[in-house]
Amino acid sequence: MAEKTKKKTDRKKLAPLTKRALVRAVNKGTRDKAAKAMELMGYVMKVEDGWVIKVDKDGNKTRVSELEAKPTPDKIIVD
């Protein structure tokens, strides 16, 4: 039997993970999971204008609790 020779293939250099790509992926994943949660549970919890809000399937919004205001950094660095 002849031995099969494995050819080494040049791996494509992967583009570095940019902030834009990361944000896009996170937003898409969040939207998809929120839609599944809405379908399964009939509501989702989200943060809006400093409040935790329950959003029902029919679009009704109910304020659950107010969040404490905390200072946020001016710049966020993603390593």
N, C-alpha and C positions, 0 to 999 in steps of 0.2 A: 504494500500500500504506500502510496506517495504521501509524504507529509504535507499538510496544508501550511502554507506560509502566511503568517499574519502580516499584513501591511500596516505600518504605523501611519496613522492618519494625523495630519496636523489639526490640532484642536483650534477651533476658532477662539480668538481672544474674546472673552465676554466683556461687554461694556460694564463700566462700574455702575453700581447702584446709586442713582442720583436721587436727590430729594424729591424731584418732580415724579419720578417713577414710583418711589415709595408712597408718596401721598396719593397718587392715582390708584395704586393697588389697594391701599387701606380703605379709601373711599368706596371703591367698587365692592370690596368684601363686606364693608359695613352695610351698604345698601342692600346687597343680596341677603345677608343674615337678618336684617330688619324686615325685609319682605317675607322671609320664611317665618320669622317670629310672629308677624302680624297674621299670617295665614294659620299658623298653629294655635296661638293663644288668643287672637282677636284684639290684641292691643300691644303697643310697645311703649317703653319708658325712654324719654330723651331729655336732654338739658337744653333749655331755651331761655335766653334773657335772665340768667341767674336763678332759674327755677327748674326743679325736676317736674316733668310733665308726663302724664299718661295720655297717649293718643289712641283712641278707639278706632275700630275698622271703619266706622261711619264718619270719622274725622273729628269727633268731639274731643276737645282738649280739656283735661282737668289738672289744675295745679296740685302737686302732691306736697312739696316742701321747698322752701327757699334755701338757696345755698349761701354759705358765708363768702364774702368777697375777700379774696387773697391776692396779694400783689403777684403779677406775673413778670417773668424776665423779659427784657426788651428783645433779646436775641436768643434763639434756641439753636444749638449746634448739634447736628446729627453726625456722629462719627462713623 
